[in-house]
Amino acid sequence: MKTQVSREAFGAAEDGTPVDRWTLESGPGGVRVRVLTYGGIIQTVDAPDRDGARAQLALGFADLGSYVAHGGSHFGALVGRYANRIAGASFRLDGRTWELTPNNEPHSLHGGPRNFSRVVWDARPVDGGVRLHRVSPDGEEGFPGALDVSVTYTLSPGGALRIVSSARTDAPTVVNLTNHTYLNLGGDGSGSAGGHELRLAASRYTPCDAGGIPLPGAPAEVAGTRFDFRTARAVGGVFDHNFALDGGVCHAPRTVAKLYDPRSGRALTLATTEPGLQLYTAGHLDGTLTGTSGVPYGPAAGLALETQHFPDSPNRPDYPSTVLRPGETYRSETVYGFSVRPRTAGNP
């Protein structure tokens, strides 16, 4: 069965620009994903549990105004030009220092206060999905070069959500894009996702300071630490850390993470071309925000698995490069595969 793609109006941005919502439907009772042209936001992800009951898994809001008001949480958003942090909101490139707009004092986070999650993207349908496009002008939030960006969301008939990002520039710059969807495989509003079992193909991680900036030195081994997810175990605890994925930058997506909710039987397999994954357990959520479920969001209401290059790479020549030059094409691909596991003796 072919994936069904439809579009509907979803209000207007603060400047009056119309916002649309695109729905990708893999089939009756299967996976359904809704994407907004505002911020490239994944608003909802509906998927069945082991009994076939479909629930909404992505943290977010029912109306556009709430996304505008609470954009700092980046619910479901496409972020850039630079996902994660750049120390001191500045970097050097080709002998020149570029000063960015700080929004995570004194650092730049996810591209600055008016990052890609705060703008309305042009959209057109493609086979099985929607392609978003915009040109980030030279100097936006301090980044050099006009950046021509396309991000395509497609849903396979089997329920795999594929996100492909590409970009070209007219001047040397840095690029690092990701999607910031928080998922709770038990369903939005079902409680903490800290009991989800996670496995990561990551033998190392980047220790960081209190501001989330990586410490000097090479990534550290996870062996013997709470960062060791090489064997599946409950997430537990608080994380906002980058994991150096085994294999580094790849030309084709390889499986780097598996997430499983024993209660519902829902499972997620994550594949990517990226060298890093930021595990964020949403520690900033304190019950003051309420999403589509009507249940207040507390810590670990959802988990973000952000595939990306490492934080502060523009200031770290020892990390995989995020530099993009004229004539080159940035490309990143991540695939979310949703499935269910049958009941077992331990999980009736």
TORROFI-160700 format. One record per residue: x, y, z of N, C-alpha, C in turn; residue in one letter; chain; residue number from 0. Coordinates in pm, whole numbers. Each point is the difference from the previous one (the first is absolute). Layout:
BEGIN
n.px  n.py  n.pz  ca.px  ca.py  ca.pz  c.px  c.py  c.pz  r  c  k
X  Y  Z  X  Y  Z  X  Y  Z  A  A  NUM .
...
END
This chain:
BEGIN
n.px  n.py  n.pz  ca.px  ca.py  ca.pz  c.px  c.py  c.pz  r  c  k
84  -119  0  -84  119  0  88  124  0  M  A  0 .
-33  96  -84  79  122  -12  -29  95  115  K  A  1 .
105  67  49  -17  100  106  -87  115  -50  T  A  2 .
-99  37  79  -89  110  -34  56  131  57  Q  A  3 .
-2  105  -81  52  131  40  -109  104  -20  V  A  4 .
-27  79  103  -101  105  -10  47  125  71  S  A  5 .
-67  111  -29  38  129  57  -124  74  48  R  A  6 .
16  75  111  -109  82  51  58  126  63  E  A  7 .
-81  103  11  44  124  64  15  -21  149  A  A  8 .
99  69  59  26  -13  144  29  136  61  F  A  9 .
-71  101  -44  16  133  59  102  84  -74  G  A  10 .
50  101  69  96  94  -60  104  38  103  A  A  11 .
122  24  -47  109  45  86  -25  143  46  A  A  12 .
84  48  90  -19  134  56  3  109  -105  E  A  13 .
71  -21  -111  6  101  -106  -111  -20  -103  D  A  14 .
-91  -94  25  -112  -24  -89  23  -107  -105  G  A  15 .
121  -56  -7  28  -104  -99  -82  -125  29  T  A  16 .
-74  -50  -99  -80  -121  23  88  -120  34  P  A  17 .
-50  -83  91  68  -123  40  -89  -117  -37  V  A  18 .
60  -104  -59  -74  -120  -36  45  -119  84  D  A  19 .
-87  -99  8  33  -128  62  -14  -109  -105  R  A  20 .
108  -77  -14  2  -111  -95  -13  -131  77  W  A  21 .
-87  -88  -48  -22  -130  63  49  -110  -93  T  A  22 .
86  -86  55  52  -116  -72  -59  -124  67  L  A  23 .
-72  -82  -75  -73  -113  56  42  -127  -71  E  A  24 .
60  -95  78  50  -122  -63  -111  -100  -30  S  A  25 .
-116  15  63  -111  -92  -23  -93  -2  119  G  A  26 .
-120  -54  -15  -96  -3  111  59  -70  123  P  A  27 .
0  72  112  51  -58  124  151  -7  9  G  A  28 .
71  49  -102  146  -4  0  60  127  55  G  A  29 .
121  29  -45  70  120  47  -53  122  -76  V  A  30 .
-22  108  75  -43  127  -58  86  111  60  R  A  31 .
51  88  -86  88  109  43  -57  131  -53  V  A  32 .
-4  102  87  -44  132  -42  117  98  15  R  A  33 .
26  77  -107  113  93  -7  -54  140  -28  V  A  34 .
49  99  76  -39  139  -20  104  72  -85  L  A  35 .
-48  95  -83  95  83  -74  66  102  92  T  A  36 .
-60  26  115  65  85  100  106  -85  72  Y  A  37 .
126  38  -18  109  -68  69  28  -141  -44  G  A  38 .
-66  -47  -109  20  -140  -39  -36  -96  111  G  A  39 .
-95  41  84  -32  -74  123  -74  -130  -29  I  A  40 .
48  -109  59  -77  -123  4  -97  14  116  I  A  41 .
-127  26  -34  -99  26  104  -47  -128  67  Q  A  42 .
-27  -102  -80  -51  -126  56  63  -119  -72  T  A  43 .
15  -108  74  38  -130  -54  -95  -102  63  V  A  44 .
-90  -54  -79  -94  -100  51  46  -138  -45  D  A  45 .
8  -94  94  46  -135  -33  -71  -101  89  A  A  46 .
-26  -121  -52  -71  -101  79  89  -67  102  P  A  47 .
-63  -50  108  72  -81  98  -14  -147  -36  D  A  48 .
43  -90  89  -2  -142  -32  -143  -55  -15  R  A  49 .
-100  75  47  -139  -41  -17  -68  70  -117  D  A  50 .
76  81  -72  -55  72  -114  -62  133  34  G  A  51 .
4  40  128  -57  130  40  97  111  -33  A  A  52 .
-45  97  -78  88  109  -42  -2  113  102  R  A  53 .
118  54  31  13  111  93  96  103  -60  A  A  54 .
-10  122  52  84  111  -44  126  1  86  Q  A  55 .
118  -5  -64  126  -22  72  87  125  14  L  A  56 .
-26  105  -76  89  116  -1  -53  109  92  A  A  57 .
88  55  84  -40  112  84  -23  123  -86  L  A  58 .
-106  74  33  -29  120  -78  -134  58  35  G  A  59 .
-47  91  -84  -120  78  29  -104  -16  -112  F  A  60 .
-123  34  34  -110  -11  -95  -14  125  -86  A  A  61 .
61  112  40  -19  125  -72  133  68  -26  D  A  62 .
1  83  -104  122  69  -41  48  98  105  L  A  63 .
-92  71  65  40  100  98  86  -55  111  G  A  64 .
-27  -124  42  80  -61  106  142  -28  -47  S  A  65 .
17  -40  -126  135  -21  -53  77  133  -4  Y  A  66 .
-68  106  -39  65  130  -5  39  46  140  V  A  67 .
-90  -20  96  25  46  137  106  -81  71  A  A  68 .
14  -127  -34  91  -88  73  106  -60  -92  H  A  69 .
46  81  -96  97  -49  -97  133  -40  59  G  A  70 .
31  52  119  128  -34  62  15  -146  35  G  A  71 .
-112  -71  7  7  -144  29  21  -83  -127  S  A  72 .
-16  64  -117  28  -63  -129  -81  -129  -21  H  A  73 .
-124  -2  45  -82  -120  -18  -13  -35  -148  F  A  74 .
54  -114  -40  -15  -52  -135  72  76  -108  G  A  75 .
80  100  35  47  98  -97  123  -43  -79  A  A  76 .
10  58  -118  121  -3  -80  88  115  48  L  A  77 .
123  -30  44  86  105  54  127  14  -83  V  A  78 .
50  123  -7  118  36  -74  12  153  -1  G  A  79 .
105  65  -50  93  -70  -87  90  -98  72  R  A  80 .
12  17  131  91  -89  71  -70  -61  120  Y  A  81 .
-36  -128  -12  -60  -71  112  101  -13  114  A  A  82 .
-51  4  122  82  -6  121  72  134  20  N  A  83 .
111  -1  72  61  124  49  129  36  -72  R  A  84 .
22  131  -11  129  54  -43  48  90  114  I  A  85 .
115  -35  56  51  67  120  25  147  -25  A  A  86 .
-45  81  96  24  143  -9  -69  68  -116  G  A  87 .
-91  -71  -66  -72  54  -116  95  60  -103  A  A  88 .
112  -69  -25  93  48  -102  86  -116  -48  S  A  89 .
53  15  -119  94  -99  -54  87  67  -104  F  A  90 .
114  -63  -29  92  50  -102  -8  -90  -122  R  A  91 .
0  65  -116  -2  -72  -126  82  78  -101  L  A  92 .
100  -65  -54  88  63  -100  62  129  52  D  A  93 .
40  -3  127  72  112  58  -87  114  49  G  A  94 .
-131  -15  -6  -90  105  46  -88  -52  111  R  A  95 .
-29  85  97  -90  -37  109  -142  46  -33  T  A  96 .
-94  -92  14  -141  30  -25  -74  2  132  W  A  97 .
-64  112  28  -75  18  124  -147  -33  -24  E  A  98 .
-53  -92  78  -139  -44  -14  -88  65  106  L  A  99 .
-130  -18  -14  -94  53  99  -13  -101  114  T  A  100 .
43  35  121  -12  -96  111  -146  -15  45  P  A  101 .
-38  -122  33  -134  -24  54  2  -106  110  N  A  102 .
120  -46  35  19  -94  110  125  51  72  N  A  103 .
-14  122  56  113  81  46  110  -84  68  E  A  104 .
124  24  -46  42  93  -106  11  -67  -137  P  A  105 .
-67  -112  -18  18  -83  -119  -113  17  -100  H  A  106 .
21  -53  -119  -104  -12  -101  -55  -142  5  S  A  107 .
-133  -12  5  -65  -131  7  -95  -16  -118  L  A  108 .
16  -107  -76  -90  -36  -110  -15  110  -105  H  A  109 .
102  87  -11  0  99  -106  -43  139  41  G  A  110 .
-28  21  129  -37  134  45  -148  14  27  G  A  111 .
-41  118  49  -139  20  39  -99  -13  -115  P  A  112 .
39  43  -120  -87  -17  -116  61  -108  -90  R  A  113 .
-1  -121  51  58  -109  -78  -105  -59  -94  N  A  114 .
33  -110  -63  -87  -57  -103  -135  -44  55  F  A  115 .
-10  -17  132  -127  -41  60  -97  116  17  S  A  116 .
44  122  -33  -81  121  23  -47  65  -130  R  A  117 .
16  -68  -112  -35  59  -129  -97  -93  -74  V  A  118 .
-72  58  -98  -91  -78  -82  73  -43  -127  V  A  119 .
-5  -128  -30  68  -57  -115  -96  -13  -118  W  A  120 .
53  16  -121  -76  -36  -119  -12  -152  -5  D  A  121 .
-109  -50  -58  -21  -144  -2  -64  -44  -131  A  A  122 .
36  -119  -43  -66  -62  -114  -3  -150  21  R  A  123 .
-101  -67  -55  -8  -145  19  103  -74  -82  P  A  124 .
46  -113  55  85  -94  -73  -62  -138  21  V  A  125 .
50  -98  -69  -54  -135  14  16  -48  143  D  A  126 .
-111  -18  70  4  -51  137  28  103  106  G  A  127 .
1  130  -38  32  97  105  -5  143  -47  G  A  128 .
82  83  65  3  143  -27  144  50  7  V  A  129 .
32  93  -89  132  62  0  -12  145  42  R  A  130 .
78  38  102  5  138  48  124  69  -55  L  A  131 .
-12  130  -25  112  74  -58  1  143  51  H  A  132 .
119  52  23  18  142  26  145  37  -27  R  A  133 .
22  131  -22  136  53  -10  25  83  124  V  A  134 .
97  -43  81  42  77  116  96  108  -49  S  A  135 .
-36  127  18  82  107  -59  136  12  67  P  A  136 .
94  52  -76  134  28  53  -12  87  125  D  A  137 .
64  -43  109  0  76  124  -112  -35  95  G  A  138 .
-90  -91  -37  -109  -35  91  58  -59  129  E  A  139 .
-32  64  112  52  -36  134  153  1  3  E  A  140 .
62  71  -97  144  16  -2  74  -99  -88  G  A  141 .
-69  -100  -57  67  -101  -81  30  54  -139  F  A  142 .
118  -30  -53  37  50  -132  -66  -80  -112  P  A  143 .
-18  66  -114  -48  -65  -120  -151  -16  -6  G  A  144 .
-55  11  -122  -140  -33  -23  -10  -151  -15  A  A  145 .
-83  -62  82  -8  -146  5  -134  -45  -58  L  A  146 .
5  -77  -108  -118  -53  -66  -26  -140  57  D  A  147 .
-111  -15  74  -25  -122  78  -128  -68  -46  V  A  148 .
5  -133  -12  -118  -82  -25  -3  -113  102  S  A  149 .
-118  -27  54  -18  -111  94  -124  -78  -44  V  A  150 .
17  -129  -26  -108  -83  -49  -41  -103  104  T  A  151 .
-130  -3  30  -58  -99  89  -81  -98  -86  Y  A  152 .
33  -129  4  -79  -100  -70  -31  -115  94  T  A  153 .
-115  -62  -21  -45  -112  82  -22  -119  -92  L  A  154 .
67  -110  28  -14  -119  -83  -132  -70  32  S  A  155 .
-51  -82  -91  -122  -77  30  15  -87  124  P  A  156 .
124  -37  33  24  -81  119  12  81  128  G  A  157 .
-6  134  -10  0  84  118  135  54  43  G  A  158 .
97  7  -92  132  57  32  3  146  -44  A  A  159 .
31  89  94  9  143  -27  145  34  -34  L  A  160 .
19  53  -120  133  35  -49  12  152  -10  R  A  161 .
107  55  57  26  144  -7  134  19  -71  I  A  162 .
-4  68  -114  120  26  -78  19  151  -11  V  A  163 .
114  49  45  32  143  -3  115  24  -96  S  A  164 .
-10  107  -78  110  37  -89  13  152  -1  S  A  165 .
120  48  -31  24  144  0  118  33  -90  A  A  166 .
-7  120  -59  111  57  -76  18  145  43  R  A  167 .
122  51  -16  32  134  47  75  78  -107  T  A  168 .
-7  134  11  76  84  -92  127  56  64  D  A  169 .
25  -38  126  122  42  69  32  -104  107  A  A  170 .
126  -15  38  33  -98  103  -82  23  127  P  A  171 .
-52  -107  58  -84  10  119  7  -132  76  T  A  172 .
-80  -11  107  -12  -126  72  -147  -39  3  V  A  173 .
-26  -131  -6  -137  -51  -3  -8  -126  84  V  A  174 .
-108  -10  78  -25  -119  82  -150  0  31  N  A  175 .
-76  -83  -69  -145  -2  15  -46  -126  72  L  A  176 .
-113  11  72  -61  -118  61  -148  27  20  T  A  177 .
-72  -106  36  -138  15  43  -5  -26  150  N  A  178 .
-83  80  69  -1  1  146  -131  -56  57  H  A  179 .
-50  -108  -59  -122  -62  49  26  -76  129  T  A  180 .
-86  25  100  -1  -82  122  -102  -112  -20  Y  A  181 .
42  -124  25  -90  -113  -16  -21  -72  133  L  A  182 .
-123  -41  21  -34  -91  110  -74  -116  -63  N  A  183 .
64  -114  -8  -59  -115  -70  -123  -54  71  L  A  184 .
-19  39  126  -122  -38  71  -117  87  -37  G  A  185 .
27  113  -66  -104  96  -36  21  131  71  G  A  186 .
-29  109  -70  9  133  60  -90  8  122  D  A  187 .
58  39  114  -78  11  123  -7  -128  79  G  A  188 .
75  -104  -38  -7  -129  69  94  -9  119  S  A  189 .
71  110  31  94  -3  112  143  6  -49  G  A  190 .
93  -33  90  142  10  -32  42  -104  -104  S  A  191 .
88  43  -92  61  -91  -95  133  -53  52  A  A  192 .
29  29  127  127  -45  57  12  -151  8  G  A  193 .
-112  -70  -6  3  -146  3  18  -64  -136  G  A  194 .
3  83  -107  27  -55  -132  140  -63  -1  H  A  195 .
13  -110  -71  129  -67  -12  71  49  -126  E  A  196 .
123  45  19  76  61  -109  130  -76  -24  L  A  197 .
28  -21  -129  131  -52  -39  61  95  -101  R  A  198 .
127  38  21  70  92  -90  128  -66  -51  L  A  199 .
26  17  -127  126  -46  -58  103  110  19  A  A  200 .
38  20  125  91  109  35  95  -46  109  A  A  201 .
127  -12  -34  102  -40  97  61  119  71  S  A  202 .
-33  123  -46  57  120  59  -106  109  9  R  A  203 .
26  97  83  -86  118  11  89  121  25  Y  A  204 .
-58  120  -11  79  121  21  -37  61  136  T  A  205 .
84  -17  102  -26  65  129  -11  151  -19  P  A  206 .
-87  64  77  -24  142  -19  -4  73  133  C  A  207 .
11  133  -8  -10  81  120  -146  28  31  D  A  208 .
-25  83  102  -137  27  42  -81  70  -107  A  A  209 .
67  63  -98  -70  69  -107  -21  -86  -123  G  A  210 .
38  -128  8  -17  -90  -112  109  7  -105  G  A  211 .
110  70  30  112  12  -93  99  -115  24  I  A  212 .
39  -73  -103  93  -111  19  131  45  64  P  A  213 .
50  -83  90  127  28  66  116  -28  -96  L  A  214 .
117  59  26  116  -28  -85  33  -149  3  P  A  215 .
59  -46  -110  41  -138  -7  -92  -83  -87  G  A  216 .
42  -122  -24  -75  -91  -85  -126  -50  70  A  A  217 .
-100  -45  -75  -117  -62  63  42  -113  93  P  A  218 .
-74  -14  109  33  -98  104  -69  -133  -26  A  A  219 .
60  -106  49  -61  -133  -10  -122  -7  92  E  A  220 .
-106  -68  -47  -120  -15  82  12  -116  97  V  A  221 .
93  -90  -23  14  -119  84  15  37  147  A  A  222 .
-82  -61  83  8  23  143  -67  127  46  G  A  223 .
-77  68  -88  -67  123  36  -151  -13  -23  T  A  224 .
-74  101  46  -145  -1  -23  -36  30  -144  R  A  225 .
100  30  -82  -21  29  -141  9  -126  -88  F  A  226 .
16  -113  60  15  -124  -76  -137  -60  -32  D  A  227 .
-44  22  -124  -127  -58  -48  26  -102  -111  F  A  228 .
118  -56  -1  31  -96  -105  -84  -127  15  R  A  229 .
-42  -27  120  -100  -103  27  -126  69  46  T  A  230 .
-114  -41  -53  -125  69  29  -30  1  149  A  A  231 .
-40  118  50  -41  14  139  -89  122  13  R  A  232 .
-71  8  113  -87  115  23  83  129  3  A  A  233 .
-55  105  -62  73  126  -7  27  55  139  V  A  234 .
-106  19  81  19  53  135  80  129  -2  G  A  235 .
16  63  112  91  114  14  -30  117  -91  G  A  236 .
91  96  0  -12  124  -78  115  5  -99  V  A  237 .
-33  24  -127  102  8  -104  -27  120  -90  F  A  238 .
107  68  -36  2  99  -108  141  -6  -56  D  A  239 .
33  -112  -63  137  -31  -37  8  -54  -142  H  A  240 .
114  29  -62  29  -49  -134  76  -132  6  N  A  241 .
-48  -97  -76  67  -129  -12  68  -7  -136  F  A  242 .
128  -39  0  76  -17  -123  -33  -138  -56  A  A  243 .
-78  -3  -106  -50  -126  -53  110  -78  -69  L  A  244 .
-1  -131  20  98  -85  -66  -19  10  -151  D  A  245 .
110  15  -72  -6  11  -145  12  141  -53  G  A  246 .
-21  101  86  16  138  -43  -97  40  -110  G  A  247 .
43  92  -84  -83  46  -111  -10  -112  -104  V  A  248 .
-122  -28  -46  -23  -107  -98  -75  54  -121  C  A  249 .
17  -65  -113  -70  42  -122  -144  -50  -2  H  A  250 .
-26  -112  67  -135  -55  5  -37  -22  146  A  A  251 .
-128  12  34  -40  -17  141  32  -141  51  P  A  252 .
54  -5  121  19  -128  68  -72  8  134  R  A  253 .
-43  -113  54  -73  -1  126  92  39  114  T  A  254 .
-42  102  77  83  50  109  -72  -7  135  V  A  255 .
-133  -16  -1  -74  0  126  -125  -85  -12  A  A  256 .
-35  -64  111  -127  -71  11  -63  39  134  K  A  257 .
-127  36  -6  -74  43  118  -124  -87  10  L  A  258 .
-32  -43  122  -111  -94  19  -75  35  127  Y  A  259 .
-134  -1  -11  -87  22  115  -66  -133  38  D  A  260 .
41  -62  110  -55  -131  37  -151  4  25  P  A  261 .
-54  114  39  -143  7  32  -87  -15  -124  R  A  262 .
34  72  -105  -83  0  -121  48  -96  -107  S  A  263 .
126  -40  9  59  -84  -103  54  78  -118  G  A  264 .
-19  133  1  51  79  -112  152  6  4  R  A  265 .
59  -3  -118  146  7  -13  36  97  -110  A  A  266 .
115  63  16  53  94  -99  141  -43  -36  L  A  267 .
26  -11  -130  135  -22  -49  43  126  -74  T  A  268 .
114  55  41  47  127  -55  126  -24  -81  L  A  269 .
-2  45  -125  117  -11  -88  37  139  -49  A  A  270 .
130  24  -20  44  134  -41  135  -5  -70  T  A  271 .
29  108  -73  132  19  -59  91  83  92  T  A  272 .
-56  52  109  71  95  86  100  -70  94  E  A  273 .
101  76  49  100  -59  90  -37  9  148  P  A  274 .
-105  80  33  -34  21  140  -149  -11  25  G  A  275 .
-34  -21  127  -139  -3  43  -8  64  137  L  A  276 .
-82  104  11  -22  67  128  -121  -64  67  Q  A  277 .
23  -63  115  -109  -55  80  -42  105  101  L  A  278 .
-126  45  -12  -52  102  89  -127  -50  65  Y  A  279 .
-1  -3  132  -113  -54  74  -96  108  48  T  A  280 .
6  117  -62  -97  107  25  -7  40  146  A  A  281 .
116  18  61  5  36  141  -57  137  31  G  A  282 .
-17  84  -102  -52  135  24  -151  1  19  H  A  283 .
-67  -108  -39  -146  -4  14  -36  -20  147  L  A  284 .
-85  89  52  -27  1  143  -149  -2  33  D  A  285 .
-82  -40  -98  -142  -8  25  -78  126  -32  G  A  286 .
69  105  -48  -69  126  -31  -56  2  -142  T  A  287 .
46  -92  -87  -51  -8  -137  -87  -124  -15  L  A  288 .
-108  17  -74  -93  -110  -26  -15  -15  -150  T  A  289 .
14  -122  -49  -7  -25  -143  -134  -52  -46  G  A  290 .
2  -70  -112  -123  -45  -64  -80  -97  86  T  A  291 .
68  -72  89  -68  -98  84  -79  63  114  S  A  292 .
33  127  32  -62  65  115  68  -30  132  G  A  293 .
107  -82  -5  75  -36  120  126  87  7  V  A  294 .
28  67  113  120  85  10  127  -80  -27  P  A  295 .
95  64  -66  127  -63  -32  99  18  116  Y  A  296 .
45  -111  54  105  1  101  130  -51  -59  G  A  297 .
107  -6  80  127  -51  -50  -16  -139  -61  P  A  298 .
67  -23  -111  -4  -128  -72  -139  -34  -52  A  A  299 .
-86  102  -20  -129  -26  -65  21  -54  -140  A  A  300 .
116  27  -57  40  -54  -128  150  6  -13  G  A  301 .
54  -77  -92  145  -4  -23  30  54  -139  L  A  302 .
101  85  -10  47  48  -130  128  -76  -36  A  A  303 .
1  -59  -118  116  -69  -53  44  79  -123  L  A  304 .
85  100  20  33  96  -104  125  -44  -75  E  A  305 .
-17  -47  -123  113  -41  -82  63  126  -60  T  A  306 .
133  12  14  67  125  -39  151  -16  6  Q  A  307 .
73  105  -39  143  8  28  18  45  145  H  A  308 .
123  -2  46  26  27  142  -21  147  35  F  A  309 .
-37  28  124  -9  139  44  135  70  -9  P  A  310 .
-4  129  -33  117  87  -6  105  -45  -101  D  A  311 .
-40  -77  -100  96  -44  -101  71  114  -72  S  A  312 .
-65  116  -25  74  108  -67  122  48  77  P  A  313 .
1  -24  132  115  37  82  88  -119  38  N  A  314 .
-30  -114  -59  73  -122  34  49  -69  -128  R  A  315 .
119  35  -47  52  -62  -122  22  -150  13  P  A  316 .
-1  -52  123  17  -144  20  -131  -77  -21  D  A  317 .
-113  71  -14  -130  -63  -22  -29  -10  -149  Y  A  318 .
-93  -87  -40  -43  -1  -141  -46  139  -44  P  A  319 .
44  44  -116  -22  137  -44  -146  27  -35  S  A  320 .
-45  122  32  -132  47  -41  9  113  -100  T  A  321 .
118  22  -57  22  108  -96  -61  -39  -135  V  A  322 .
-73  94  -59  -55  -17  -134  50  115  -87  L  A  323 .
50  -34  -119  56  101  -90  -79  3  -132  R  A  324 .
8  113  -71  -67  8  -129  42  -116  -91  P  A  325 .
-99  -56  -70  26  -114  -87  -19  -133  68  G  A  326 .
-8  -1  134  -24  -123  74  -148  -9  38  E  A  327 .
-45  -121  32  -136  -22  43  0  -70  136  T  A  328 .
-64  64  96  -23  -63  131  -115  -98  -17  Y  A  329 .
14  -119  59  -109  -97  -4  -1  -81  130  R  A  330 .
-118  -18  56  -17  -78  122  -130  -80  -13  S  A  331 .
3  -124  46  -118  -85  -10  -20  -77  131  E  A  332 .
-123  0  48  -36  -74  121  -133  -70  -24  T  A  333 .
-11  -124  46  -121  -80  -20  -50  -51  135  V  A  334 .
-129  28  28  -67  -50  119  -89  -117  -41  Y  A  335 .
36  -121  42  -80  -117  -34  -82  -45  120  G  A  336 .
-133  2  -13  -90  -36  110  -50  -143  -18  F  A  337 .
-2  -74  111  -46  -139  -4  -54  -36  138  S  A  338 .
-43  -124  17  -46  -50  130  65  -134  29  V  A  339 .
15  -29  127  49  -130  43  -113  -74  68  R  A  340 .
-9  -133  -21  -109  -75  61  16  -13  151  P  A  341 .
-108  -41  63  6  -24  145  97  -114  31  R  A  342 .
64  14  115  87  -105  51  -40  -31  144  T  A  343 .
62  -100  57  -30  -36  139  27  117  93  A  A  344 .
104  78  -30  35  113  85  -83  123  -26  G  A  345 .
-62  6  -120  -80  118  -37  -135  -48  -50  N  A  346 .
-93  -35  91  -128  -57  -41  -89  104  -66  P  A  347 .
END
